[in-house]
Amino acid sequence: MPLNTSQLLVALETGESETVEFKTSFDKEAIETLSAFANTKGGTVFVGVTDSGIIKGTTLSKESIQNWINQIKMSTSNCVIPDVESLEVMGKTVVALDVSEYPIKPVACKGRYYRRVRNANHQLTVSEVVNLHLQTCNTSWDYYLDDHHSEQDISLDKVQKFIEMANLVRSVPITDDPLTVLQKYELLREGKICRAAFFLFMSGESSLSAIELGRFQTETIIKDGSRLRTDLFAEVTGVMEFIKKHINRAYIITGNPQREERWDYPLDAVREIVLNAVIHRDYASSSDTIVKIFDNRIEIYNPGKLPTGLTIEKLLRGDYRSTLRNRKIADMFKEVGLVEKYGSGIGRIIQGLREYGLPEPKFQEISDGFMVTMFKNVAPVTGEVTGEVTGEVMRLMSLCHEPKSRKELMELLGLRHEEHFRSAYLLPALGLDLLEMTVPGKPTSRLQKYCLTKRGKNLLAKGEKG
């Protein structure tokens, strides 16, 4: 659709964005931006405008625009061919290069792939390139045929159990035999199983689906551990059983004939987090899912970052469209009633914890994965809590406005004995949720640093005012 001067004036008023870029002249960065627009929502590059939105104009010869188009075509694959409009504003020429979102993605620029994120171009990782291509094909990683496993590697008894589970929630029961069910759900095609079929119904064990479970006394001392390497349905059950084994359960006496159970955490919210981890995990990653249970919290780390363009802020607002990394796996969990509605799980988790009287969970992108932390009830930051905080902990907290390593902190505190620092300073601060690790998935990482939590900041601010 041709652009006009009014649209340029609107763009100048609002500034650069997810769909607008200003360039003083046509260059390779303009081509890069057009490819990023093509991989996102489309957009317009205005040539002859400074970054701050001041019209400088550009000089054109008869061949300029055609030469620009040729450069764009030669530099991109799939070829980007923008709509071009020459606009006259205040006696100066501005050229608008406009491109729509391309249906076949990703588009490359000089062999590199970009997407538009806010007002900047973001170079895609290999994983993001693959996922963008799979989304374009309306498929996902788990739909592809498995080159390493065959029908002999799955259990038809497990498929039959899936049928029985699905029939409990279906209005029209499944009456087909297990092999036919696999074919109808496209888990068995051309005589080969797809990746989802193996992960859902594997007959034995596989490290590809491994989940590490641990009950921790401190950050480094583990009291109990386990490792699951089975099918995904069984792993959900196994994780839940391990968590229930290591959290407390109380019985509340009411006027009803039966006692009410109350666990440390609402099991429905816990199960929702576990389901999300199992369904949305990046199974092509070499990392494992890790579940850590501490006295005051549960951490669940999962390989696989948020989809490109989705931030934690958008996740919490519900301002996103559900993008499934493993569409077939998600569909099969939905068939048995374990998934209600795609994209609504985060809201249910937060609401469930809130109604239980617990703090809101913490969501973090860490390295190449995503971590959710649930907290037990903790006392508010008051005088009572301050009484539990030693002078050593307060001194340590005062140094952690910015992340610092263990070595840096010991030097600043004038300490030489590492065990004394650990027992008198670090572990109490971590245990009271006043400090947190920057690499929580790897407590002994050489890159590990420590910084204040929100609770720590509040307590420190109160202490400084006092």
Secondary structure, DSSP 8 states (H G I E B T S, - for coil): ----HHHHHHHHHH-S-SSEEEESS--HHHHHHHHHHHTTT-EEEEETB-TTS-B------TTHHHHHHHHHHHHEES----EEEEEEETTEEEEEEEE---SS---EETTEEEEEETTEEEE--HHHHHHHHHHHTT--GGGSB-SS--GGGB-HHHHHHHHHHHHTT-SS---S-HHHHHHHTTSEETTEEBHHHHHHHBSS--GGG-EEEEEESSSS-EEEEEEE-S-HHHHHHHHHHHHHHTS-EEEE--SSSS-EEEESS-HHHHHHHHHHHHHH--TTSS--EEEEE-SSEEEEEEES---TT--HHHHHHT-S----SSHHHHHHHHHTTS--STT-HHHHHHHHHHHTT----EEEEETTEEEEEEE-----SSHHHHTTS-HHHHHHHHT-SS-B-HHHHHHHHT---HHHHIIIIIHHHHHTTSEEESSTT-TT-TT--EEE-HHHHHHHHHHHH-
